Amino acid sequence: MDKAEWNENAGHPMQSFEWGEFREKMGNKVSRIGLFQIIWSKLPLGLWFGYCPMSEMPSEADLKKFKGGVGVRFEPNVIKDSRFKVQDSMVPGRHLFKPKTYWMNLSLSEEDLLKNMTPKCRYNIRLAQKHGIVVKEGNVEDYLRLIRKTINRQKIYAHGEKYHRELSKIPWTKLFEARYKDVVVASWMIFVWKDFIYYAYGAFDDEYKNLMAPVLGLWEIAKWGKKNGYKTFDLWGAEEGKGYTRFKEQFGPKLVEMAGTYDLPVSRWYPVFRIAEEVRWKILRMLKT
């Protein structure tokens, strides 16, 4: 299957051919089995573990094609409902994507989209406009500068500069920025694929938080998506009690629950891998606090 045909069948940018090429630049191995693109990460002892993000739900026949490695983790781009089936050979895995997300329906009129927002959200959009915030296409250097500031401020584990720089070169990524006078105070990386746009990454300068640039920015990006014919704006991730979830909720999007995360154990090393994975995350949480 050539690149164009592969992308025609890919339902999400993380199953696109370009995503596989990007991950290879990041040091992963990539394999394509049927309609599934697997990103392989190296483990100690020369072992490998696969990750298949945002694919279709595999059948038992599909799973029999996966050989080698410790196992493969699937996070299907499938809404959780009574129609999807988890195969007997799969077990619950540790999620990388949040199982819930928010979708904004860009088929609605701008008037209806505004009505769906909280009064405070609409007020903050007007406030940012009053301050003279301007949202337009961005550049990678300002984006990287704000990503670094956000990581340092929030003390979060995040991808490095090489990751973001290489990712920005993919044709289906788009950068936006919010300017206050001559200063870039917020920046976003958006993915565009088929009928969807995705809020992949965002960063802002905390010194200018009272200007409400992130609120206006998301609204302007939604309007851009609507103007360019996209139907849905995936705000990418929702987790109860988190600040980023409250930020997204104010726009009145639909809460969508995805199928979840499932592993296909392939070798006897899989139980050892899961124990090591849990220990690693516990250590990282301890270091963060």
C-alpha positions, 0 to 999 in steps of 0.5 A, a space after each residue: 500500500 503506497 503512502 496516498 492509499 494508506 492515508 486514505 484509509 487512516 482515520 486519525 493523524 496518528 495513523 497517518 504515514 507521516 506520523 510513522 515517518 516522524 516517529 522514526 525520526 524520533 528513534 522508534 521503529 514503525 511497522 504497518 500490519 494490515 490497516 494498523 500502524 505500530 510504533 515500537 519502543 525499545 526496552 531493556 534486554 533488546 525487547 520491544 513494545 508496540 503502540 497503535 494509537 487511534 486505529 480502528 478496533 482490531 478483530 481477532 483475525 487482525 491480532 493473530 498477525 501481530 508477532 514479536 515484541 513483548 506486546 502491543 497497546 491499542 487505543 482505538 479511535 472508536 467511541 465507546 458504545 454497545 457496538 464495539 467488541 474487545 477481543 478475548 486475547 486483549 487485556 486492559 492497558 495503561 492509557 496514554 490518551 485520556 479515555 474521554 475527550 471534548 468535541 465542538 460541533 463546527 457545523 453549528 453557526 457561530 451564534 449557536 457555538 457562542 450560545 453553548 459557551 458559559 457567560 464567563 467564557 463569552 465575557 473573556 472572549 470580549 475581554 481579550 478582544 478589548 485588550 487588543 489580542 490578535 490571533 493569527 498563524 504562528 511560527 515555530 520559534 515563538 511556539 517553542 519558547 512558550 512550550 519551554 516556559 509552560 513546562 518549567 512553570 508547571 513542572 510537567 513531563 513533556 516532549 523536548 524541542 526536537 519533537 515539537 520542531 520535527 512535528 511542526 514540519 508535517 503538512 497536517 500540523 498548523 501553528 497559531 499564536 496570540 499577540 499582545 502588541 508585539 509580544 506572542 503571549 500564547 501559541 498552539 499546535 493544531 492537527 488537521 485531518 479529514 473532517 476534524 481539527 485537533 487541539 494537540 498542544 498549547 502554551 501561554 505566557 503566565 505573565 499575561 494570563 489576565 488578558 485571556 488570550 487562550 480563551 480567544 485563541 481557541 475560539 478563533 481556531 474554532 472559527 478558522 476550522 469552521 471557515 475551512 470546512 472542518 466539521 469537528 474540533 476535538 479538544 483532545 482530552 478530559 479528566 475530572 478535576 483538572 484545570 485544562 478540563 475546566 478550561 475546555 468545558 466552558 466552550 460547551 463541547 460534547 463529552 465523548 468517551 472512547 473505547 479505551 486502552 487494551 494490550 495484546 500480550 505477545 510474550 512471557 515478558 509482558 507481565 514483567 513489563 507491566 510491573 516495571 511500567 507501574 513502578 516507573 510511573 510511581 517514581 516519576 510521580 514521586 519526583 514531581 512532588 
